[in-house]
């Protein structure tokens, strides 16, 4: 079953084409890497996948619905099924880590579930000692793990991560990758945009992945160098 | 658009979680409080002006409509006879409750502002005045004039219409201006709160981005801002209203010499009217912030 489908999609900024003829089919439970040089449009492609941007050409379907015809509430509902981890994480800096992680439940009116889920989740990402800290007090790796915990607290169908290992050391990258692989084994669809070839190689030894490369305005299957 | 009042109360009661998600912004909070307070203070005076001028218009209209004056200008040897004839005519006129000739002292007092207190009124050919007080639906002015013309040739009936109407029109215009001032105050409050809400939304762009990322609907995000601004406007307006009412209370009390200005204030049940100002300010803030928030959220995407 397809969860996110991009069909012949194009995007441009101010008339300058970023990419076109991009087709991507994310099947439920699949694990994808998206690579490519800086400025190729990886982040834009991810934003199309969770409805933050609308394609300038082609069609994007989120859980079977055409993103171009979805109203704003429908897009919000779709985002509750997609956990997003940004490179810069994006937290509410005035709220403690627990409240930030529980935010998806809060905005969905399911804050009562937070008490049941949070302790396990904090243990899973290893942040049980940082629960009451504010986001600016966390290290880069802790912020990435907190962002991952927030992305998965709603048990979404899809996890999208944009350069999740960009600001952290190799050991922490490995730990984050392990968490993402665990999620994939639980049936979640994972899409990761990264420059980090070592992470891709490490993942390929543990899980069946598909690696895509966005280059020269086109999306293609990555070469054998991986 | 169908409006459900319970939704308004839900919204004001709010979602503490949504409220917590938006950090407090001191500048917009102070601006909203000050604006609502100042506007409520002015609204109390505009309301007092409207109600006072309304009372004035009603009083002038009623008092002057119930009285009229008969002026008799006759040669000295006929003055008494014409006065008697006029009083007789008036006493037999349906709708006239009382017809009373003014005494020499009363006539002197009327002329005192122009001629001073020592005017020898008995030696001057001054017309005799008769004060007429009406009853029921009043008298038939045309019929009375015809009778007076036949029986009292020196009599001129003045039913005050000529100068009553402009006075009442002026008072009514003042009352309208008072209401217009209230509308303008409400519009200015809405404009100021809209600007403050837009500033708060702009200052919280990152918060909004994060909330959107995790699946918050626009109405959820707007609710945090709407609730906050509604409550700020409510409390600011309450303070402004109390201050305005105290200021009205401290005005000198109405007296004959003070006239219109010292009559500015509330009387009887009108004292309850200012109680409506804080909830109205809150309603203005509610709709202004909601419109601003939803518009800004649409534009930010």
HADDOCK unambig.tbl for C-alpha pairs under 7 A between the chains (distance, minus, plus):
assign (segid A and resid 73 and name CA) (segid B and resid 217 and name CA) 5.73 0.50 0.50
assign (segid A and resid 76 and name CA) (segid B and resid 215 and name CA) 4.50 0.50 0.50
assign (segid A and resid 76 and name CA) (segid B and resid 216 and name CA) 5.97 0.50 0.50
assign (segid A and resid 76 and name CA) (segid B and resid 217 and name CA) 5.58 0.50 0.50
assign (segid A and resid 77 and name CA) (segid B and resid 215 and name CA) 6.15 0.50 0.50
assign (segid A and resid 79 and name CA) (segid B and resid 213 and name CA) 6.95 0.50 0.50
assign (segid A and resid 79 and name CA) (segid B and resid 214 and name CA) 6.43 0.50 0.50
assign (segid A and resid 79 and name CA) (segid B and resid 215 and name CA) 4.92 0.50 0.50
assign (segid A and resid 80 and name CA) (segid B and resid 214 and name CA) 6.26 0.50 0.50
assign (segid A and resid 80 and name CA) (segid B and resid 215 and name CA) 4.92 0.50 0.50
assign (segid A and resid 90 and name CA) (segid B and resid 210 and name CA) 6.14 0.50 0.50
assign (segid A and resid 91 and name CA) (segid B and resid 210 and name CA) 6.48 0.50 0.50
assign (segid A and resid 92 and name CA) (segid B and resid 207 and name CA) 6.07 0.50 0.50
assign (segid A and resid 94 and name CA) (segid B and resid 23 and name CA) 6.79 0.50 0.50
assign (segid A and resid 104 and name CA) (segid B and resid 214 and name CA) 5.01 0.50 0.50
assign (segid A and resid 104 and name CA) (segid B and resid 215 and name CA) 6.54 0.50 0.50
assign (segid A and resid 106 and name CA) (segid B and resid 17 and name CA) 6.79 0.50 0.50
assign (segid A and resid 107 and name CA) (segid B and resid 215 and name CA) 6.94 0.50 0.50
assign (segid A and resid 107 and name CA) (segid B and resid 216 and name CA) 5.18 0.50 0.50
assign (segid A and resid 108 and name CA) (segid B and resid 216 and name CA) 6.90 0.50 0.50
